[in-house]
Structures are given as structure tokens and as C-alpha cells.
Amino acid sequence: MTLPGGWVLRDPLFLLAALVVAAAWLWRRRAGEPALRFAPGALLRPLAAGARVPAHLRPRLAAAAQVAGLLLLVLAAARPAEIRRLPQRDEGIDVALALDLSSSMATSDLGPDRDRLTVAREAARAFVAERASDRVALLTFARFSDLRCPLTRDHRALDTMLAGLAPVDPEGPEDATAIGAALARGLGALGDGATTTGGKPRSRVMILLTDGEENVATAETPGEIAPLHAGQLARERGVRVYTVALGRGRPGPEGETVEIDTRALERVAEMTGARFFRARDASDLERVYASISTLETTPVEEPRHVYRDLFAPLLALGGALFLVGRLLAAGPGGVLP
């Protein structure tokens, strides 16, 4: 039985015993005082003798104390308790951000004086800022993949790392796009999966953003990890991979813009139960991250309560009052039979 003010009776049926107490009290009032009152026993006689209460008040006080004591004992049996609601906690999910740092990310085709990496960086920073309960890892890739930050809730440090990202040298050996290797490295960053406080597996997600196509794992390099192979591994591990193709395409042989082949990105997202997105400008990318935030909601643990039981103090008080009532009823003026 729930009472106002955050109180509850855990065994309310015991309250029916209060009717027995009330009936006994009414019967005693109608029957009147007994012709003879018995003196207290040897153990209680000193206590009764010390109860200096006027004789004319003794019966009323004795009855009141005994009735109040019995009612408190009945209330104690009903087990009243105070309910305290513990604050709910966001369980959060694990997210790995994989950002392409190939030289083409320096292309300024998403807005005035804003290259692709700047737009991608700002969108990722805004996304992380809204995921306070999530653990987020950051990795970057071009020809090689680098884990910049393992899973962490220190989003301030992660924001600093995001702000300092720069594309690789276009003339250097790293200027390539190894999407499959990046996916595999992201799976390693996410690990085998933790559990929530409720014992359920923590949700794991990867968001891979690129402006190009896989050009490291080709038919000539069978030892490299292809995107679809990495996608199969993600599916086996229960990791959803959201893939994002950024930009308007890649430069063609005569200066025109050529659409990139996004079939591998689409297939990876599909096989892992996630989605593929195309972002052609900054607004598109903001909507992409907003959509992912909507799809990947942060679970909140079930409401928890603790009970502060009042059984013991009520039992002690009720017993004490009943004993006082008995002492008053069996005062020093009692008559031996």
C-alpha cells in the first residue's frame, strides 16, 4: 500500500488487527473497571510503586497507553517504510569514430573556406559534445590506421584531439584510403564488449567517414583487409557500422568531379544493421550525425528504490507504551485476591 509523501506499508493486511484492538477497548469501556485489580508481580512491583500518578487519572492513562501501544505494534506489523528513489544513471554506449585523413580531405567543396576535414571535425566535435554518457574512441586513417584515443568519457581531451587533426601529405607514402583496415582497427578499439550495470551487453557502434574509395585492399594485394571482410567481422561481433561518404566526389582526369563508388560502404552498413549516408555539404553532415544520435539512443537504467524500514522503532515504542499502561493499571494500590 503506497501512502502520500513517499511512504509505503509493505504488509497492510495487519492493519485489520486494529479493529480487534478497537473492539477490545469498547468492550472494556462498557464493562467498566474490574471489581478487583491484581497487584503487580515481584518483578514489576518496584516499577509500579515508582509511578507517581494520581489515582483518579491512573485508569484513563493506563487505558490510553495500552491502546496506543497496541496500535503501534499493529502498525509495526504492517511494516511501514520510507521509499527513497535513487537517481537514474545513463548507461551510455560505446562509439568509435573513424575519420579519413587522406589528402583529398583538404578539398574545399563544402562551403566557403571550409575544407572537408574542417567540416568533418566540427560535426564530430558537436556529436561527441551531445553524448555525455557514451564512451567514445577516435581513430584516423589514410594508408595506415592510428588509434588516437581509446574509449573514454573524457570528452574534453577527445575534443582537443579532434581539433588538431590534419590531412596527410599528398606526396607522402600515407596518402591512400584503407577503409577495411580502418574498420578492423575500430573493432579492436571497441573490444569484446562491456556490460551495463544491469548485466546487459553495452551497445557498440562505429561511425566511419571517408571521401574516397578503398584503394589499398585490391585484387593485387590479397593480404590487405577488404571493407566487406571487415564488415563481416563487425556483424559477428554485434557492432553496427554507420558509413558516411563526404563531399561531391573526386577529381576526374579532365578536372570534372567524378562520383565515388559507395557500394562497399553501403554494403558494410547494411550487413551490420546500420545505415549508409551521403553528405554533400556541411548541412548534410549535421543531419547525418543528428540521425545517428536519434537511432543510437542512450539507454537509461531502470528506476531503483531503497526502503528505510520503520518496523524496529515502532515495535520498541509500542512495546514500551503497552508496558507503561500495564504498570499504571497494576499500581501500588492494587488488591490481592
C-alpha positions as CSV (number, residue, x, y, z in Angstrom):
1,M,0.0,0.0,0.0
2,T,1.5,3.3,-1.1
3,L,0.9,6.4,1.1
4,P,1.4,10.1,0.2
5,G,4.9,11.6,0.8
6,G,6.9,8.6,-0.3
7,W,5.8,6.1,2.3
8,V,4.5,2.5,1.9
9,L,3.0,-0.2,4.0
10,R,4.6,-3.5,2.9
11,D,2.2,-5.8,4.8
12,P,-1.0,-3.7,5.0
13,L,-3.3,-6.6,5.9
14,F,-2.0,-6.5,9.5
15,L,-3.9,-3.2,9.9
16,L,-7.1,-5.3,10.3
17,A,-5.8,-6.2,13.8
18,A,-6.5,-2.6,14.7
19,L,-10.2,-3.5,14.6
20,V,-9.6,-6.1,17.3
21,V,-7.9,-3.5,19.5
22,A,-10.8,-1.1,19.0
23,A,-13.3,-3.7,19.8
24,A,-11.5,-4.8,23.0
25,W,-11.3,-1.1,24.1
26,L,-15.0,-0.6,23.5
27,W,-15.9,-3.8,25.4
28,R,-13.7,-2.7,28.3
29,R,-15.4,0.7,28.5
30,R,-18.8,-0.9,28.6
31,A,-17.8,-3.5,31.1
32,G,-16.3,-0.9,33.4
33,E,-13.4,-1.3,35.9
34,P,-12.9,-4.7,37.4
35,A,-14.1,-5.3,40.9
36,L,-10.6,-6.3,42.0
37,R,-7.3,-5.2,40.5
38,F,-4.4,-7.5,41.0
39,A,-1.1,-6.3,42.4
40,P,1.9,-6.5,40.1
41,G,4.3,-9.3,40.3
42,A,7.6,-9.2,42.2
43,L,9.5,-8.0,39.2
44,L,7.1,-5.2,38.3
45,R,6.2,-4.1,41.9
46,P,9.1,-1.6,42.3
47,L,8.4,0.0,38.9
48,A,4.7,0.2,39.6
49,A,5.4,1.8,43.0
50,G,7.5,4.4,41.4
51,A,4.7,5.5,39.0
52,R,3.5,8.6,40.9
53,V,0.2,9.2,39.1
54,P,-2.9,10.5,40.8
55,A,-5.3,7.7,41.4
56,H,-8.2,9.3,39.5
57,L,-6.1,9.6,36.3
58,R,-4.4,6.2,36.5
59,P,-7.2,4.2,34.8
60,R,-7.5,6.6,31.9
61,L,-3.8,6.9,31.3
62,A,-3.4,3.2,31.6
63,A,-6.0,2.5,29.0
64,A,-4.7,5.2,26.7
65,A,-1.1,3.9,26.9
66,Q,-2.1,0.3,26.3
67,V,-4.3,1.1,23.4
68,A,-1.7,3.4,21.8
69,G,1.0,0.7,22.4
70,L,-1.1,-2.0,20.8
71,L,-1.9,0.2,17.8
72,L,1.8,1.0,17.3
73,L,2.5,-2.7,17.4
74,V,-0.2,-3.3,14.8
75,L,1.4,-0.5,12.7
76,A,4.8,-2.1,13.1
77,A,3.5,-5.4,11.9
78,A,2.2,-3.7,8.8
79,R,5.9,-2.8,8.1
80,P,5.8,0.9,7.2
81,A,8.8,2.1,5.2
82,E,10.1,5.2,3.5
83,I,10.7,4.9,-0.2
84,R,13.8,6.6,-1.5
85,R,14.3,6.8,-5.2
86,L,17.9,6.5,-6.3
87,P,19.0,8.8,-9.1
88,Q,18.8,7.2,-12.5
89,R,22.0,6.8,-14.5
90,D,22.6,6.8,-18.2
91,E,24.2,3.6,-19.2
92,G,25.7,5.0,-22.4
93,I,27.0,3.2,-25.4
94,D,30.5,2.6,-26.9
95,V,31.2,4.6,-30.1
96,A,34.3,4.5,-32.3
97,L,34.8,7.5,-34.7
98,A,36.9,6.7,-37.7
99,L,37.9,9.8,-39.8
100,D,39.6,9.8,-43.2
101,L,42.8,11.9,-43.2
102,S,43.8,11.3,-46.9
103,S,45.0,14.4,-48.7
104,S,41.6,14.7,-50.6
105,M,40.1,15.8,-47.3
106,A,41.7,19.1,-47.8
107,T,39.4,19.8,-50.7
108,S,37.2,22.9,-50.1
109,D,34.0,22.0,-51.8
110,L,31.6,22.0,-48.8
111,G,31.4,25.7,-48.2
112,P,33.4,28.9,-48.4
113,D,36.9,28.5,-46.9
114,R,36.0,25.2,-45.3
115,D,37.6,22.0,-46.4
116,R,36.2,18.6,-45.9
117,L,38.2,17.8,-42.9
118,T,37.2,21.0,-41.1
119,V,33.6,20.2,-41.7
120,A,34.0,16.6,-40.6
121,R,35.9,17.7,-37.5
122,E,33.3,20.3,-36.4
123,A,30.4,17.8,-36.9
124,A,32.2,15.1,-34.9
125,R,33.0,17.5,-32.1
126,A,29.3,18.6,-31.9
127,F,28.3,14.9,-31.9
128,V,30.6,14.0,-29.1
129,A,29.5,17.0,-27.0
130,E,25.9,15.7,-27.0
131,R,26.9,12.1,-25.9
132,A,27.9,12.8,-22.4
133,S,27.2,9.3,-21.2
134,D,28.9,7.5,-24.0
135,R,32.4,6.2,-24.2
136,V,34.0,7.4,-27.4
137,A,37.2,6.3,-29.2
138,L,38.9,8.2,-32.0
139,L,40.9,6.7,-34.8
140,T,42.1,8.2,-38.1
141,F,43.1,6.5,-41.3
142,A,44.7,7.0,-44.7
143,R,47.1,4.3,-45.8
144,F,47.5,3.3,-42.2
145,S,45.1,3.5,-39.2
146,D,46.0,5.2,-36.0
147,L,44.1,4.9,-32.7
148,R,44.3,8.5,-31.4
149,C,42.2,7.9,-28.3
150,P,40.8,4.7,-26.7
151,L,37.3,4.5,-25.4
152,T,36.9,7.3,-22.9
153,R,34.3,9.6,-21.2
154,D,36.9,12.4,-21.1
155,H,35.3,14.2,-24.0
156,R,37.3,17.4,-23.3
157,A,40.5,15.6,-24.2
158,L,38.8,14.0,-27.1
159,D,37.7,17.4,-28.4
160,T,41.3,18.6,-28.2
161,M,42.5,15.7,-30.3
162,L,39.7,16.2,-32.9
163,A,40.6,19.9,-33.2
164,G,44.2,19.1,-34.0
165,L,43.6,16.7,-36.9
166,A,45.2,17.4,-40.3
167,P,45.3,15.6,-43.7
168,V,48.4,13.6,-44.6
169,D,51.0,14.9,-47.0
170,P,49.7,14.4,-50.6
171,E,53.2,13.5,-51.7
172,G,53.9,11.1,-48.8
173,P,53.5,7.3,-48.6
174,E,50.5,7.5,-46.4
175,D,48.2,9.1,-49.0
176,A,45.8,6.3,-49.7
177,T,42.4,5.1,-48.4
178,A,42.4,1.8,-46.4
179,I,38.8,1.5,-45.3
180,G,38.9,-2.2,-44.5
181,A,41.9,-1.8,-42.2
182,A,40.3,1.2,-40.5
183,L,37.2,-0.9,-39.8
184,A,39.2,-3.7,-38.3
185,R,41.2,-1.2,-36.2
186,G,37.9,0.3,-35.0
187,L,36.6,-3.1,-33.9
188,G,39.8,-3.6,-31.9
189,A,39.2,-0.2,-30.2
190,L,35.7,-1.3,-29.2
191,G,36.9,-4.5,-27.8
192,D,34.8,-7.6,-27.0
193,G,32.1,-5.5,-25.3
194,A,31.4,-4.4,-21.8
195,T,28.2,-4.8,-19.9
196,T,25.8,-2.3,-18.3
197,T,25.1,-2.2,-14.5
198,G,22.1,-4.3,-15.3
199,G,24.3,-7.0,-16.8
200,K,23.2,-6.4,-20.4
201,P,25.8,-6.1,-23.2
202,R,26.7,-2.5,-23.9
203,S,25.7,-1.3,-27.4
204,R,28.7,-0.8,-29.7
205,V,28.7,1.5,-32.7
206,M,31.3,2.6,-35.3
207,I,30.9,5.7,-37.5
208,L,33.3,5.7,-40.4
209,L,33.6,8.8,-42.5
210,T,35.5,9.0,-45.8
211,D,35.6,11.0,-49.0
212,G,37.1,8.2,-51.1
213,E,37.1,4.5,-52.1
214,E,39.1,1.6,-50.9
215,N,42.4,1.6,-52.9
216,V,44.7,-0.4,-50.6
217,A,42.9,-3.8,-50.5
218,T,42.7,-4.6,-54.2
219,A,43.0,-7.7,-56.3
220,E,46.7,-7.2,-56.4
221,T,47.0,-7.1,-52.6
222,P,45.1,-10.1,-51.3
223,G,46.8,-9.8,-47.9
224,E,45.0,-6.5,-47.1
225,I,41.7,-6.3,-45.3
226,A,38.8,-5.6,-47.6
227,P,35.8,-3.5,-46.4
228,L,33.4,-6.3,-46.8
229,H,35.6,-8.7,-44.8
230,A,35.8,-6.2,-42.0
231,G,32.1,-5.7,-42.2
232,Q,31.5,-9.4,-41.8
233,L,33.7,-9.4,-38.7
234,A,31.7,-6.4,-37.3
235,R,28.5,-8.3,-37.9
236,E,29.8,-11.3,-36.0
237,R,30.8,-9.1,-33.1
238,G,27.5,-7.3,-32.9
239,V,28.9,-3.9,-33.9
240,R,26.8,-1.6,-36.1
241,V,28.8,0.4,-38.6
242,Y,27.4,3.7,-39.9
243,T,29.3,4.7,-43.0
244,V,29.4,8.3,-44.4
245,A,30.6,9.4,-47.8
246,L,31.6,13.0,-47.6
247,G,32.0,15.5,-50.5
248,R,30.8,15.9,-54.0
249,G,33.1,13.3,-55.5
250,R,36.8,13.0,-56.6
251,P,38.6,15.0,-59.3
252,G,38.3,13.4,-62.7
253,P,41.0,13.2,-65.4
254,E,40.0,16.5,-67.0
255,G,39.1,18.4,-63.9
256,E,35.5,17.3,-63.7
257,T,34.0,15.8,-60.5
258,V,33.5,12.1,-60.5
259,E,31.2,10.3,-58.1
260,I,32.9,7.8,-55.8
261,D,31.8,4.2,-55.7
262,T,29.9,3.8,-52.4
263,R,28.7,0.3,-52.9
264,A,31.2,-1.2,-50.4
265,L,30.2,1.4,-47.8
266,E,26.5,0.8,-48.4
267,R,27.0,-3.0,-48.1
268,V,29.0,-2.7,-44.8
269,A,26.3,-0.6,-43.2
270,E,23.6,-2.9,-44.4
271,M,25.2,-6.2,-43.2
272,T,25.8,-4.7,-39.7
273,G,22.3,-3.4,-39.3
274,A,23.2,0.2,-39.6
275,R,22.8,2.9,-42.4
276,F,24.8,4.5,-45.1
277,F,24.7,8.3,-45.5
278,R,25.8,10.7,-48.3
279,A,26.8,14.2,-47.1
280,R,27.5,16.6,-49.9
281,D,27.8,19.7,-47.7
282,A,28.1,20.8,-44.1
283,S,24.3,20.8,-43.5
284,D,24.0,17.3,-44.8
285,L,26.7,16.1,-42.4
286,E,25.0,17.8,-39.5
287,R,21.8,16.0,-40.4
288,V,23.7,12.7,-40.6
289,Y,25.0,12.9,-37.1
290,A,21.6,14.0,-35.9
291,S,20.1,10.9,-37.5
292,I,22.7,8.7,-35.9
293,S,22.0,10.2,-32.5
294,T,18.3,9.5,-33.0
295,L,19.0,5.9,-34.0
296,E,21.5,5.3,-31.2
297,T,19.7,6.4,-28.1
298,T,21.4,6.1,-24.8
299,P,19.7,3.5,-22.6
300,V,18.8,4.6,-19.0
301,E,18.9,2.0,-16.2
302,E,15.6,1.0,-14.7
303,P,14.4,3.2,-11.8
304,R,15.7,1.9,-8.5
305,H,14.3,2.4,-5.0
306,V,15.5,1.7,-1.5
307,Y,13.3,1.2,1.6
308,R,14.1,2.5,5.1
309,D,12.1,0.2,7.3
310,L,10.5,1.6,10.4
311,F,9.5,-1.8,12.0
312,A,12.1,-1.8,14.8
313,P,11.5,1.7,16.3
314,L,7.7,1.3,16.1
315,L,8.0,-2.1,17.8
316,A,10.1,-0.7,20.6
317,L,7.9,2.3,21.1
318,G,4.7,0.3,21.0
319,G,6.1,-2.3,23.5
320,A,7.2,0.5,25.8
321,L,3.8,2.2,25.8
322,F,2.0,-1.1,26.4
323,L,4.3,-1.9,29.3
324,V,3.7,1.6,30.8
325,G,0.0,1.1,30.5
326,R,0.2,-2.3,32.3
327,L,2.3,-0.7,35.1
328,L,-0.3,2.1,35.5
329,A,-3.1,-0.4,35.6
330,A,-1.4,-2.5,38.2
331,G,-0.4,0.3,40.5
332,P,0.6,0.1,44.2
333,G,-3.0,0.4,45.3
334,G,-3.9,-3.0,43.9
335,V,-5.7,-5.5,46.0
336,L,-4.5,-9.1,46.4
337,P,-7.2,-11.7,46.0
